Amino acid sequence: MKRVELNGATIDVLPVIKGLVSEESAVERAFDLVRPEAVGISISREELEGLRKKEDYDKYEPSDLEIAYGNFLSTFGMVKIPPPCYVKTLELSERAGITIVAIDMCEEHYTDAYCNCVGAIDLLRESFFVRRLTRKKFDLSSPQNFVLDWDRKVNASNGFKKLSQVREQYMAERIAQMASLYRKILAVVEYERADGIVMKLEKMASRDQ
């Protein structure tokens, strides 16, 4: 975990590997260690509502990209959809009566950001990438290195890079808003966005001093 002090609040950022069942234990340890007053989770409010409907879990149909991601990730252990790290975060928050906040963009906001960042060339490159997935090689030395390599290649075009940065900024600002209301915050965020979010929080903290 990475810790940032902001607005008098302590923010612990837990990077998680989406999909790996073994990440549930990392979430449990973080809850025990931090004992947060509030939890931020790097999904949208619509996705959070979806997590609450366990009866719909089996109805989700992953995209070709998600299927390929899961196949590679299974090198490191059992993989499930929805991501067990998020399911466990919701479960522990509700069990303890802790406020849980969806810190990623809502669908409408994300659609606007997507249209502003991603152009035709970006979409064309993504299409080529998906078609060549079976021939692609990824860093499988560890789950952390894999997700970073996957993210680097999937979001290689300028448009998708910009969209990722916009998401990081948005999530950092949402966490900062939480810091004005709560003293101890645990932010459970996807591993590949964690460094960017922490960097932006640290910049906010330096301005706050």
N, C-alpha and C positions, 0 to 999 in steps of 0.2 A: 504493500500500500504506500501511497504518497500523501503527505500531509501538507496542508496549506492553512495558514491563519489569516482570516479575512473578516473585517467588520466585527472583531471580537469573538468570532466563531471559529471552531476547529473543524476543518473539512478533511476527512479521510477519503481518498479516491482509491477504490478497488478496481483494478483492471481485470476483466474476466474474458474467457474464451467462449464465445457464443457457440452453443451446441454440445460441448463436452459435458457429460454427466458428472465427471469427477470434479467439476468446478463448484458443485453444490457444497462440498466440504470447505472450500475457500470462502464462500459466502457465510457459512455458519461460523467459521473462525473469526471473520471480520465483525460479525454481529456481537459475538462474545467479547471481543477485544475492545471495540469502540463503544458499545452500548449507546447507540445513537438516539437522539430525540426525533430525528427525521431522516428519511432515506430518499435519495434521488436515484432514479433508474433511467438508463439511456434508451428509452423507448418513447413513443408518442402516447398521448392520452388514449387514443383509439386502440393502440396495441395493449395498453394497460388494461383497458376494459375487456379486451379479448382474452387476456391472461386469466381474468376472473371467471371466464366461462369455460371451465374444464371439460364440460360435455362437448365442446366444439373442437377440442385439440386434434382429434382424429380426422376432422373434416378439412384441415389445412392442406392445400396442394402446393408443394414447393416448386419454384421455378427450376429450369435446367441449371442455372448458375448455383442455386442453393443446393441442388442435388449433388453437383460436382464438388462443391465446398465440403459437404458432409462426407462424401466418399474419401476425399483426401484427409479430412480431419479424423476420420475413423482409424487412421494409422495410430492414433494416440489413445484410443479408448472408445467406449460406447458413445454414440451421438444421438441426440433426440431433438425433436421440434415439438413445441417451442423451446427456446434455449433454457435448459435446466437452471442456469445461474439466475435467470430472471424469475422463473417460477418459484425457486427457493427464496429469493428476495421478497417476493410478494407474500409468500406463505409465512415467513418469519416476521415480517412487518405486521401483518394482520393478527398473527398470534399474540404479539406483544402490544398491540394497540398503537403502533408507531405510524405516524403520518408518512405516506409514500407518495412521491411526486414524480410524474413523468416529465423528464427534463428535455426530451427531444421535441422537435417541431411537430405540431399537429398536421394532419394530412393536407389541409388547405395551405398552411404556411410552407410545408415542404414542396408542394406542387409549384407554388410561386418561386421558391428558391431554385428548384430544378429547372424551370423554364428560363430563369434569369442566367443560370450558370452553364447549362448543357445545351450544346448546339448540334446541328446535323452531323458534323464531322465526328464529334464525340460519340454519338449514337452509332455511327458507321464503324468506328473503331471497336466499340463494345460488341457489336454484332460479329465482327471478325474474330474477336477474342473468344467469344462463346463457341463459335464454330471450330476453333482450333484447340479447344480445351484439352482434348484427349492427347494432344501432342505437347502440351505445355509441361514444364518441369517446375516444381516448387521446392523451397527449402523445407525439408521434412526432418531437420535436426532436432526440432522441439515444436510443441504446439504454438508457442509464442512467436518463434521465427516464421512458422508457416503462415499464421494469420497476417503478420506484417508483410510478408512476401506476396501473399494473395491480395491484400489491400493495395499494395504498390502496383501490382500488375492489372488488377481490375480497374483501378482508378488512375491509370497511367495518363489519360488525356487531360489537358488543362481544365476542361469544363468539370470533369468529375473531381479533380483535385480541389478546384475552387469550391465545389459543393460540399466536400468533406470539411474544408476550412470554415465554411459558413455554419455547418452543423456544430463544429467544435465551439465556435464563438457563441452560438445560441445556447448551447448546453452550459457553457461556463457562466453566461449571464444568468441563466435560470438558477444555477447553484448559488451564485452571488446573491440573488434575491432571497433564496432560502436562508442565507447567512444573516439576513437582517431580521429573521424571525426565530431562528433556532441556534443554540450554542454548539451542539454536537451533531455533525452531519456525516452520514456515510453516503458516498456517491458510488454506485455500482455501474461501471461504464465498460463498453466494449474495449478490449485491449488495444486495438488499432487506433482508437481515438483518444486514449487516456493521456498520452504525453502532450498532445495538443491542448487538451482541456486544462491540464495542470499548468502548462506554460501560460495560458491566458489568465488563469486564476492568480498565478504568481505576479503577473503584470498588474492586475487589479490590486493585489495586496501591496505592492511596492508604491503604487499611487496613493494608497490609503494611509501610508505611514507619514 
